[in-house]
Amino acid sequence: MSGPDGGIPAPDMVHVADGVELALHRLGGAGPPLLFVHATGFNGRTYGPLTGRLAEHFTVWAPDLRAHGWSPPPAGRDFLWTTLAGDLLAIIDHLGIVAGELDCVGHSIGAATLLLADAQRPGTIRRMYGYEPVVWRAEEVFGPGENPLIAVTTNRREVFSSRGEAFERFASRPPFGGVRADALHSYIMNGFEDLPDGTVRLRCRATDEAATYDGEWTSTTTRLQGSETDVVIGKGLEMTFEDTGIPAHEVLANSRLITYAGLGHFGPFEAPDVVAADALGAVLGQPPVERQSETNSTK
């Protein structure tokens, strides 16, 4: 069976914890394994232009986080980001990838949970690119129930008459108004499910997305200190969230920061070719391209 785009097989369902399964997509490619992890509200299939470039060099595996994409919500409603990091370790074990032989790319929560996973099991990830990992300094983190995105997300519209209507609405306003048309098309095709009455609904339901934001408070710099991965952190300079990505760079010894003028938190959708080129450079161990950057060396 194929997905909505007709070219990607239906995901495998992988048991990752008691009563919890995650959808795992194989997005193509014939090279060594690469794990790609999406941002909150998205799923493994919504980044077509970006992941297509990654698949030119790697076999790309992409899990859907709890209650995202094809993954069901957990019965216990545990969305703590440290728990989600444990889910990723279970996915890696399922794939049989030996520690130190895995490269990864992540966006937002995807980048943060990959770093948390490497800190929980140091040495798991060899090289990584993360676009704006949401990691907080311990003294700045929102407490449980305090994240302002909880209320914003809870009121989000979920159902549209068609994917065409959803595309027109999303393309006409922030934060999707500045994304590339083919990237938005990938999101609309794979981020919605068909309902029996002919309408379409967001695969990530508003209450589940809000609960995911509420689990963000465990993603702090203190929990990254065991991570050993070489990581390139991408940072957009259009300040949707001014500091996003910087705290992780501050505490990770083997990190390099690349900044992007004109891109915001949705950079992987706004300029997927640029982000993919830097992500590939990072995970292939290539010299950095000529962009503004800052490097932390091993202490």
Helices and strands as residue ranges (DSSP letters): E 12-17, E 20-26, E 33-37, H 48-54, E 59-63, H 81-95, E 102-107, H 109-120, E 125-131, H 149-154, E 159-160, H 163-171, G 176-178, H 181-191, E 192-194, E 200-202, H 206-214, G 215-218, G 221-224, E 230-236, H 246-251, E 255-260, H 267-270, H 272-283, E 293-295
